[in-house]
Amino acid sequence: MSEVHVEDHSSWIKTPQQLIVVVLLAFLIPVFGIVMIASFATGGLKVDSKNSDASAAAVAERLKPVGTVVIGEVPSPAAGAQPAGASPAVKSASGEPVKTAAAGGPGAGKKLYDTVCMACHAAGIAGAPKTGDKAAWKPRIATGKEALYNSALHGKNAMPPKGGSSAADADVKAAVDYMVSQAK
Ligand code: HEC
C-alpha cells in the first residue's frame, strides 16, 4: 500500500487580503527605513542663523585662502597694521621714541623691500635680479645708483614703477639702497 505524500508547496499567502497586506508592507518598510536613515544622518545638522558660527562672516572667514598677497601698500604705523615683532612705539635706551619707518626714516628701505619688492626680488620672479645674488646685481650696480633709482621709480621691462606700489620716492630709493647693500 503506497501512500502518495503530497508535500504542501503552496505559500502561506492564502487569501487576497493577505496578499494585499504583504504587497503594502513590502512597499512601506523600505520607504520607512530610508526615511529613518536619512533623518538619522542629518539629525545633528541644525543650522541656526543666529548662531555666530553659521553667520556669513564666520563662514567667509573659514573659507578664506590661507594667505593673501598685498602689493603696493606699506602699512603705516598709524594704521595699526604693524608687522608682528615691530612694536608701535619703540623706545631707545634713553627713553626717546626711536624714529621707525616714517618716509625716509631709517629702516624705510628694508620695510618697503619686505612689503613690496620682496614679492619678486626674493625669488627672482619674472627675471628680477635676486636679492643677495652678487652676480646678478654686479652689472646693474655698475650702471650707477641713479640708473637703478630710475628703473625702480619708473619701471623697467617686467619691473613695475615703484614695484607697483605708491610708496614715496625716498622710500623706493631707500629700498634700492637696501637691495644694493645686500648684493655687496
Ligand atoms: C612685479 C615684480 C617686481 C616687484 C614687485 C619689484 N621688482 Fe624690481 N625688478 C623686477 C624685474 C623683473 C626686474 C628686472 C628688469 C630688467 O632688467 O629687465 C627688476 C629690476 C629691479 C632693479 C634693477 C634695475 C636696473 O636698472 O637694472 C631694481 C633697482 C629694482 N628692481 C628695485 C625694486 C624695488 C626697490 C622694488 C620695491 C619697491 C621692486 N624692485 C619691486 C620685478 C619686480
Boltz pocket constraint, residues with backbone or C-beta under 6 A from the ligand:
constraints:
  - pocket:
      binder: B
      contacts: [[A, 112], [A, 113], [A, 116], [A, 117], [A, 118], [A, 119], [A, 120], [A, 121], [A, 125], [A, 126], [A, 127], [A, 128], [A, 129], [A, 140], [A, 147], [A, 148], [A, 149], [A, 151], [A, 152], [A, 156], [A, 157], [A, 158], [A, 159], [A, 160], [A, 162], [A, 163], [A, 164], [A, 165], [A, 172], [A, 175], [A, 176], [A, 179]]
      max_distance: 6.0
